Amino acid sequence: MNKALVNHAQQQLDDINEAGLYKNQRVITSKQGTVVEVDGKELINFCANNYLGLSGRQELIDAAKDNLDNYGYGLSSVRFICGTQSVHKELEAKIAEYLHKEDAITFTSCWDANEAVFTTLLGKEDAILTDALNHASLIDGIRLCKAERHIFKHMDMADLEEQLKATQDKRLRCIVTDGVFSMDGDVAPLKEIRDLADKYDAYVVVDDSHATGFMGETGRGAVEQEGVLDRVDIITTTFGKALGGASGGCIAGSKEVIELFHQKARTTLFTNSVPPVVAGTTLFALNYVDEHPELREQLWKNTNYFRDEMTKNGFTVPESVHPIVPVMIGDGKAASDMADDMLEEGIYVIGFSYPVVPIDTARIRVQISAIHTKEQIDQLLTAFEKLGKKYSII
Ligand SMILES: *Cc1c(COP(=O)(O)O)cnc(C)c1O
């Protein structure tokens, strides 16, 4: 082993550790769910993106087994050689219908979808206008693309308008935003963004990963909640959160645009197709969420209950509607110590501090699921009260 390389890695690890940014993985020995087993201890889990509780749901597991039997385990191929099965086409047709678009294409992750979404469509004649807090996968996707990059201040429509004015000489203008931002659970002003796009001849890409399946009247996402489901040009999203939580992602849009991804996108041309078991089970999940609106209703009931009680108890919880509920602590060390103490209370939550979030805005991020019981949420509330007092937060 090259000594210089090993030393280089060790130095970096030491730096990460000294900066207090070292990530220790907790190993779960059970299925994903509201209760998980860690080190032989049962913890109530409040940090999964398992919004509708589908990740460990028996109906999905059964559907996955059927799909394994019907389509096999793997395809050993990219899409255009011998990696497209009927299940991929059926899933893509379903996604298109679900998101009110003409067509859709699947990828092995939303990360791969976001890597494809800019380079395939844009070149140096074009401009991308991107929210300052967009997801890392969008940032990297933009880096791979030769289009001019313009970062607008987070959700700042005046700033976006200035940059639209400044890019009127470009061939195409692409505005891109997360539908919901994962650190604060805040929802992008998608209607205002769409209206500005219309005014300045731009197209709109929304990454709705934290909303597809449960936000809006029928669960179509933040795009539906904000009234622009039919008005955004392109939606990217993940199958790795509310829709069963395995992996995979997609892009939905007009049929010409989607066909161009099949022809040109490197993250489909040079990498395997979505495993059929995941494709088939995601298809099942999309139908399942439509047949079970009570899951969405329960998610919002649980979310509102937790938000209201925390506010009543004197905690600072930024105003929003999303099941991502950041409980503001302020000091980074307090947030991390408090998250550790929570484990003693039988609760699994994560503290986030600088540089993941701005300095002095350290928080414990709680994520509510439709399958949390009132008793579990009450246990969380009690733990927050106890530790909030211990750390002088309330
Ligand atoms: C989680 C997430 C992704 C990544 O999704 P994967 O399918 O796991 O690659 C992309 N964008 C946003 C906004 C996300 O929240």
PDBQT file of the ligand as one rigid body, heavy atoms in Angstrom, charges set to zero:
ROOT
HETATM    1  C1  LIG A 401     -32.432  12.533  -1.214  1.00  0.00    +0.000 C 
HETATM    2  C2  LIG A 401     -32.324  13.500  -2.317  1.00  0.00    +0.000 A 
HETATM    3  C3  LIG A 401     -31.671  13.186  -3.508  1.00  0.00    +0.000 A 
HETATM    4  C4  LIG A 401     -30.904  11.894  -3.699  1.00  0.00    +0.000 C 
HETATM    5  O1  LIG A 401     -31.762  10.851  -3.995  1.00  0.00    +0.000 OA
HETATM    6  P1  LIG A 401     -31.134   9.399  -4.302  1.00  0.00    +0.000 P 
HETATM    7  O2  LIG A 401     -32.190   8.723  -5.080  1.00  0.00    +0.000 OA
HETATM    8  O3  LIG A 401     -30.859   8.770  -2.970  1.00  0.00    +0.000 OA
HETATM    9  O4  LIG A 401     -29.881   9.625  -5.089  1.00  0.00    +0.000 OA
HETATM   10  C5  LIG A 401     -31.683  14.114  -4.532  1.00  0.00    +0.000 A 
HETATM   11  N1  LIG A 401     -32.277  15.306  -4.378  1.00  0.00    +0.000 NA
HETATM   12  C6  LIG A 401     -32.894  15.656  -3.250  1.00  0.00    +0.000 A 
HETATM   13  C7  LIG A 401     -33.546  16.986  -3.135  1.00  0.00    +0.000 C 
HETATM   14  C8  LIG A 401     -32.938  14.767  -2.172  1.00  0.00    +0.000 A 
HETATM   15  O5  LIG A 401     -33.528  15.122  -1.034  1.00  0.00    +0.000 OA
ENDROOT
TORSDOF 0
